[in-house]
Amino acid sequence: MSRYVFIVILLLFGFQMKLNAQDQSKRISGTFLGYSFERFVERVEKETGYQFYFDPSLLEDVNVSLVAEDNTIPQLLNSIFEGTNLKYSIFEDKKIFITPEKAMRTRFPNAFLKADEVKRDTSEHNQEETYGIGAFAQNTVWKVGSQTDAEVAEISGKVLSEENLPVIGVTVSVRGSDLRTITDENGKYALIVPTGRHVIDFNKFGGDGERRNVDVQGPGSFNVQFEEDYITLNEYTVTYKDTENVSKVSSGTVSMQMNTMKKLPAVLGEVDVIRSVMTMPGVQSVGEASVGFNVRGGAADQNLIMFNDATIYNPSHLFGMFSAFNSDLVEGVELYKAGAPIEYGGRLSSVLDVKGKYGNSEKIKGSGGIGLLTSRLAIDGPLNDKTTFAVGARTTYSDWILNLLEEGTEFKNGAASFYDLNLSVKHTLNDKNEIRLNAYSSGDEFRFTADTTFSYQNRNFNIGWNHQFNDDFSGDLVVGYDAYEFGIESNSDPSNAYDFGFGMSQFHLRNNFGYDLNNKHFLKFGLSSILYDLSPGSLEPQAGESLVLPDRVQSERALETSIFIGDEWEISNKFSVDAGLRYVFYQFLGPNTVSEYQEGVLPTEGSEIRTTSYGSGEIIQPYHGPEFRVNARYLVNNTTSIKAGINTSRQHIHMLTNTSSISPTDTWKLSDRFVRPQLGQQYSLGIFKNMRKNLIETSLEVYYRDMSNLLDYRSGATLILNKNIEREILRSQGRSYGAEVMLKKTEGRLNGWVTYTYSRSQLRTDPGEIGQKINNGNFYSSNFDQPHDVLLFLNYELTKRISPSLNANYSTGRPITLPVAKFEYQGSERVFFSERNAHRVPDFFRIDLAVNVEGSHKLKKLAHASWSFGVYNVLGRSNPYSAYFTPVNGVLQGYQLSIFARPIPFVTYNFKF
Amino acid sequence: MRKFHYILILTLISLIGCRELYEPEILEIDFGYLVVEGFIEIGPGDTEIRLSQTTTIYDSISSVPVSNAEVFVEGQQQGNWRVMPLGNGNYSLAGALPEGQNYRLIVYLDDTRKYESEWIEPLYAPEIDQIFFERSDDGVTIYADGKGDVNSQYFLWTANETWRFQTPFISGFEWDSFNNRIVPRGTSVNFCYSSQVSQNLILTDAAKTQNREIKNLEILRIPINSEKLGWKYSVEVRQRPIDARAHQFWDIIKRNSEDIGGLFSPMPSIVESNLYNVNNPSEPVIGFVGVGKSERKRIFIETAEVRPWVVSVPEYEICEILEVEPSRYQEIFSGGRVLPLQEIPLTGPPGPPPGFYGARRVCADCRERGTLNKPAFWVD
């Protein structure tokens, strides 16, 4: 796989950056995206007159991807070589030498210097160990090296803490010059300085440091010891993606790193992957109760949720309150709102790719947390020098959360518990082969009343193999198994006790290849195949005197195979296109028995003509069709781009739900003869602009989508244990459109973002449907049609250790159906509904606060601790989830139900060891 | 740890609130759709039909009774019976209708509005096996056992409760407003009967159980301290066989009013009807008329069977005994809001009575909350 080196203009850290005192003020501007090093050199040579000398084989796999804006050559080279062992030296005659491991000396003692003769310097430094500590050290003049005639000398050494441990990331700079470097992970630095007296500052990241007066007489060693404790940077904020939002070709993508999610105020202190994504424009939800989310007007089942190649069908805990990902084991997430990468498919709206950790390669580390609701623990690290792992678990203490819900109502006798477990292992066979293994399991059990227990489980397992055929060609193979099931166990009385079960599983295989054809084309192609097995529902009497008759809806099986090819084509420096085609073959397979109905009338029991039985593996109903993913980007200048895309998608697995938010008892259904695949297309256009040296990112995106073959249901449909669901289904069409504006400040003490989304999402019964149409066949608002949505997130670094953050969210209330009349029936007032979703709940407004406090960073402590505490819904506003009328003693009474109606304080203790 | 845990629970419970009273703005259009409720009885018992019109959500009256309609039951092969108005929107047809044919209901509201039901096939059901009750810490639960058969799968179960109750005080006297004096009361007014149609709608699908048996079907619950079981209680359970469409209708009615607005409540559905306006078929009509033979069973429960049973009635919490001096008899008793209970007994030397004990009307006259008439079925 080719390696791209993304850069920032000025890196804050690097490995033993070596600069010399020469004038390298020649500055370069331009866009170098996906350049080979040779091509980069060609351009720089032409523009600057410098000449490069290097062994091409050394630089074969170095790719350049950067946007330079008035940068010096050393700045660019430092960025490109960051993370490699390559060093460079710049000579006075504009010659640049690139060498591995050690830079060439650019000046030699006069005695050695002959015209046109360059030699590798292998001589040992003249070492005179120098340590210093305290005020004395600051005011002493330290002599380094022994007298030479040289004009420059390399001084190197170590920066150590009080405990004699290396300190990473200390800036070493020479006052009055721009000579500077940063200590590496061993605390080492090296710097070429002119001989003579200097004041050298050793500054910790963002903080104070030590100052030394040195008299450099020749090459030598100079070590420094720090007095106080310091902040260890275990997690770096990765800043080299700064220009990505402008330069990458696809639009409508959102990525979020775990350290950002940790700053967001969370419900009951649980860092939540999905709720974090909901702070991004274009992502909405029906209510606070559920992590089911709606992307650009799509239903919640139209999101593909992946966790390290596993498809998670129910990514939630506590009937939807929290997402089922352990924050300690998640690296970050990527959400594709407008067309997923070509290797993904099968869902109409979006792909949420949750990237789990595979463990660090340095040492075994642990982390965990104790919150109000859960405790979690994760351990990661190397097993040996080729294998790393990450493992973690999370569990809840007890069931008191239910007491907080719908106080005093039917949940009084509730109980709930859940857990999730993760294991990810990565093993490097050799530099061409790498194997990954992922296992994930989550489970929930809860009850609202004493006698009915609900439970659900996800089980996922997969193995991946990445193979590098050569530097330009790589392949990835994943095989895995995903399963989801839920059950209801009721034992209110022995004669009616039953167990209900739903289950689904999929075997999947994905083989994709990446081929770097040349600098202009990067091809992706491959195939993916999923074998679905679904048990739509079974009812079993519990042992004993139960009279319940066993019942079972016949299982469903289908094979979905896709082949895909895509090309990331750089047409010019400014214009790039990422075009892909995915062709999907779907077969609904036997064994199954299918009803046939008379043409032109409603499928009912009465219009059923016959049933046909199909044998195992027989194709009952095939569907096939293409999906297009075309995205284009035009760079207006270094900081501005315009992007457009057309994406189409097909979905063959559907959630059967007639509740507004996802419920843990929603079942899934495969496309069959009656349930056609859902089809969708989206057109998007966006303008992206970075300002103030990429410190501020702005974007404006507009989109239009339409969807067909969405599922709706006839009035009063029963979805569970329905053997003829086709009699209940009402095909619908959907359309949505909107605009998303975002302003984001990525760095600095005050950082955060503000977004505004205007979006509409509407549905109507397919005009081709016979019989009853919702709202007379006109377009009506979907459950999540919330036109205006404003979100503000701010984080302020008060000190290095204390950073408060604020989250504020306003949105239009969601549509609901309210009755238009009442009547009396069977001794009670009852309600009459007419138009669906013609009313709205009051507007939503919520402010949350959180403060993250890092503990002391003394290294000798056993564990690094941090606290996060805050208040969810500071204003205590009741944000209704629903409004409704229900009879109380025969008389209608209006209510509104709010989920988190009061300020909810939270506190979480996190630790690392 | 455990203690800490409880503190957490307590603080958090008090912090999160949820359900609040709320009156959303709704367009106040009075549609006045026709509502038809009833069952054409083939077996013994009367055919009872109730006609009303819908009102707006915030209207103080639940429904507008339609009392001046002409209602007929028509047999598909033979017969046409008029269902007689009883007033207040109720209509009744006494006597059993012949079996073996389909029926329909016809309603004339006026010359221009004629409503008809579809032809409905009568349904028959086996008898209810038994009605029984269970006493628990939470109160008393009434259950039914029954069964379906090949002809009957879906049932609608409803219940009618009747109970005898007593006022906290006995009023032996009353105010004679003609002569402006207190006179002994002719009939006692401290024991009454009250009744209530259970608002629970219970639907069963007998095809889901072995031999179509229905066992331990919960009909209703009487909460602890309820007045219903203070003396004697009776409940009549009625089981009506219904067809699949009627089952769906009742299911929607039930879900729309009982399972709504919660986290996982289904979205409201539109109720259908098996009646339509002949002149304007698109006009919404509410109601599903059934035809068949319903089954009824009644049981009685005495307080002694559920003891200990302490009655607590919120309406009687205000009850206290007043002492009224003779000079204030007219002022206090003549309005009728306070009833004379009995004379205050003499404690000192003989003389004129020192006054009367009195109590608020609701505390001594049970007719405020019930009727003195003993129902015909009542067995003491």
Interface residues (C-beta under 8 A of the other chain):
Chain A: A289 S290 F319 G320 L372 Y397 S398 W400 N403 L404 L405 E406 E407 T409 D493 S495 N496 L539 L547 V548 L549 D551 N658 T659 S660 S661 S663 P664 T665 S715 G716 T718 Q772 N783 T817 L818 P819 V820 A821 K822 F823 E824 Y825 Q826 G827 S828 E829 R830 V831 F832 F833 S834 R836 H839 V841 S878 P880 Y881 S882 A883 Y884 F885 T886 P887 N889 G890 V891 L892 Q893 G894 Y895 Q896 L897 S898 I899 F900 A901 R902 P903 I904 P905
Chain B: H5 L8 I9 L12 I13 L15 I16 G17 C18 R19 E20 L21 Y22 E23 P24 I26 L27 I29 D30 F31 Y33 V35 E37 S52 Q53 T54 T55 T56 I57 D59 S62 S63 T158 Q196 V197 S198 Q199 L201 A207 K208 T209 Q210 N211 E213 K215 N216 Q248 F249 D251 I252 I253 R255 N256 S257 E258 I260 G261 G262 L263 F264 S265 P266 M267 P268 S269 I270 V271 E272 P284 I286 G287
